């Protein structure tokens, strides 16, 4: 069981700011912006975007919109990021979305001379 599944099961505490039947949202313990919320599906066994079904994504989109509104980001703007797999830097093998805001966010550009050809 990964850390997010333990948070879903309430075995590990988290600063939860939103919860419904399908999603859970809580403050990231290592924030990268003044507001940094993780939004995760409660459905277990979804490691990333390659495994998620459309119905779950509909619920995740609604949860992200609700979180943005609850945190006051719906008017000023916010960034949503998901990392998929090792090369993307995914640390927890459970689909999750980072909602970042609360300040003007800079542009992120990553270049690596060992990039793979498309």
HELIX and SHEET records of a PDB file:
HELIX    1   1 UNK A    3  UNK A    8  1                                   6    
HELIX    2   2 UNK A   54  UNK A   70  1                                  17    
HELIX    3   3 UNK A   86  UNK A   88  5                                   3    
SHEET    1   A 5 UNK A  16  UNK A  19  0                                        
SHEET    2   A 5 UNK A  23  UNK A  27 -1                                        
SHEET    3   A 5 UNK A  35  UNK A  41 -1                                        
SHEET    4   A 5 UNK A  96  UNK A 101 -1                                        
SHEET    5   A 5 UNK A  78  UNK A  81 -1                                        
END                                                                             
